[in-house]
Amino acid sequence: MLVAPEGAGKASAPVTLAGGTAAADITVTYCLAPITATETDDYKGVSCLSPKTKTIKTGKSSTAITVKIVDDSDPEADEAVGVVLMGVSGGGATMGNATGVVNIADND
C-alpha cells in the first residue's frame, strides 16, 4: 500500500516489471476504483469504463500511474483508492498482481 498525504496533491503508484527490463514497449491499461475514497471529493478518477494507458518503454523496468488527490477541508478518516491494472500488451508481458492501493492520509 502506498500512503500519500492529502495535501500532496498527487501520488505516484509504481508499475514494475518482474524480472528485468522491457525488450519492447509494454502498454498497461488501468483505472482507479473507489475503496473508501469518493471520486471527485477525494481524488480525480480514471473510470474503469474509460480506462487510460501508461507505457513501460523499451529498456525500462517501470512506469508510474499518477493519482490526483483532492485536498479538502473535511475532517475525516484516511481513505483509500484502488489502482486497477486491467491488462498489458506488447513485449510478451503477462500480468501478476492486478490491484494496488493508495491510502490518502487526511490532513484536517
C-alpha positions, -999 to +999 in steps of 0.1 A: +000+000+000+012+035-009+004+063+016+001+098+003-008+129+024-040+146+013-021+179+009+005+163-015-019+168-045-009+136-061+006+101-055+027+081-079+018+044-079+046+023-094+041-004-120+072-025-121+082-055-143+093-086-125+125-100-139+143-072-157+136-046-184+112-044-213+125-059-245+098-038-263+073-012-253+047-026-229+013-009-226-005-011-193-043-003-192-055+009-159-083+027-140-090+039-105-117+024-083-130+038-050-125+017-019-133+042+008-124+074-010-150+092-031-142+101-067-142+139-072-144+146-035-111+128-026-094+120-059-097+127-096-107+095-112-099+074-143-131+054-147-129+017-154-155+024-181-129+047-198-095+034-188-062+050-197-028+036-206+008+040-195+038+027-213+069+009-199+094+019-226+119-005-241+149-009-218+130+003-188+116-017-159+088+005-146+064+034-150+041+052-126+004+059-125-005+093-111-034+096-087-046+132-084-056+139-047-082+165-038-072+184-006-105+192+011-111+208+045-133+180+058-120+162+090-123+126+080-106+092+084-079+082+060-094+069+027-083+045+000-085+043-038-076+012-058-053+013-088-066-015-111-044-029-138-069-041-165-044-056-189-010-054-206+001-057-242+034-058-260+068-072-252+055-106-242+044-093-208+019-110-186+002-096-156+006-106-119-009-085-091-037-065-108-047-042-079-027-017-057-040+007-031-032+043-025-041+054+011-049+091+013-039+104+047-062+131+059-046+164+069-076+181+086 
